[in-house]
Amino acid sequence: MEEYVVLVNPEDQITGTMEKQQAHVNGLLHRAFSVFLFNSKGEMLLQKRASGKYHSPLKWTNAVCSHPRIEETYLEGARRRVKEELGIEADLSEKFSFIYKADVGNGLWEHELDHVFVGIFEDEFYLNKEEVEEVRYITLEDLDQEMSEHPENFTEWFKIILEEYKHHFNS
């Protein structure tokens, strides 16, 4: 099934829809969401993208990142993808939104109006192996060190979103 993204202007007004991969080729601004999940120790959940992903396979990123469908709110889309990718339900709250553009390689761009959600989860995961290779929790301190030593192991957008997250929460 072809997936479509919702194209928007910087004020989040819908300007149309486009097939997802084509929007990434064209680098057009579209709606997106990012989910950060933590455990009670304050460790952040990372997911390693599945090997079959058309861009950034086998790279570590935040718990979930995707796009709401035309009929969905950002929160509805985030809840749907958390369930589809991680096999869980988590209480999510929106923390901030911002626009970024990142070159993800192979002529593809992420240009997104990204709404960032945060939640707590400490139960079992039921991973969709077409989406997620594996997950792990990590302290923010260890994550900073790992990203500094091996930035190639992480998605380009996660590097941007994590810095924006830290800016908002003074981590």
GIQUI-V161223 format. One record per helix or strand. SS is the DSSP state (H for helix, E for strand). FROM is the first residue (numbers start at 1). TO is the last residue. Records with the same first field share a line. If there is no record, write none. Layout:
SS: FROM-TO / FROM-TO
This chain:
E: 4-8 / 14-19 / 30-38 / 44-49 / 60-62 / 64-66 / 92-105 / 108-120 / 132-138 / 154-154
H: 20-26 / 74-86 / 140-149 / 151-153 / 156-169
